[in-house]
Amino acid sequence: MALHGHCLCGSVTYSCDAEPVVTGICHRTDCQRQTGTAFSVVIAVPADRLEVRGDTLRVYPTVGEDHGTRTNRHFCAACGSPVVSRIEALPELAFIKAGTLDDTSRLEPTIEWWGRSAQAWVSALAGGERLERGAS
């Protein structure tokens, strides 16, 4: 299965020729701030199989106070769209922002990370697993 996508303006594009490792929802406060909403929906893929292109691609590093690990947040400097995150503690994975996919028809999150930071009005996924922290 190939994944393809782009930012809002189309200046940053990507492709991945590997199956997703997992599709999940992150409730971390940093992810809420980056997306401007209650959570971030991401598709984890093998980092070495993801190719990101574009002259407007920039990186904003954060260190979450809830886990202390650096996350490199890749975004388009032209339109501001977050595109992919890479967590230094998980170098084998890249986390594609689901809203940037060209085809979202197969999206089905199965796990939620950082459930302890979830907004009170956000219900847990039906049939999914909600973890209090990042990894089980």
C-alpha positions, -999 to +999 in steps of 0.1 A: +000+000+000+014+034-010+007+065+010+008+099-007-001+133+006+007+170+008+003+202+028-026+226+023-008+246-004+008+216-021+044+229-016+054+199+006+046+164-007+054+130+006+052+093-004+057+061+016+058+027+000+053+007+032+023-005+052+014+016+082+027+003+115-002+017+134-028+045+131-036+063+163-047+094+181-023+114+203-038+135+231-005+151+242-008+187+250+019+196+225+000+177+198-032+196+207-013+229+204+003+219+171-030+209+155-051+236+171-076+210+182-083+183+207-058+157+194-036+146+164-045+116+142-013+100+129-001+071+108+031+056+120+053+043+091+089+031+088+110+062+088+133+050+061+105+044+037+090+079+039+102+105+014+092+141+020+099+168-006+095+206-008+114+238-005+091+251+022+096+222+046+107+233+080+113+217+114+102+229+148+117+208+176+098+204+209+106+186+241+074+175+258+073+182+295+052+150+299+078+127+284+111+146+280+118+133+245+125+156+216+100+156+188+109+171+154+077+185+139+080+190+101+056+215+086+052+237+055+065+272+061+042+286+033+008+274+046+016+262+082+003+227+077+019+201+100+030+171+078+051+146+098+066+142+133+097+123+141+103+114+178+139+109+187+131+081+211+115+062+182+139+068+153+126+039+133+092+055+129+078+087+113+043+099+122+023+113+092-004+137+100-035+119+088-053+150+075-025+155+049-032+121+031-045+122-004-068+092+004-081+089+040-107+062+032-086+035+050-080+054+082-090+035+112-073+045+145-069+016+169-050+032+198-049+065+217-017+078+234-015+102+263-051+096+273-044+114+306-042+146+285-074+140+266-101+167+266-129+156+290-154+158+262-135+134+239-148+098+242-124+069+239-123+050+206-149+022+204-129-010+203-096+008+206-071+010+234-065+043+253-031+045+270-025+069+299+010+076+286+028+072+253+037+035+250+025+004+267 
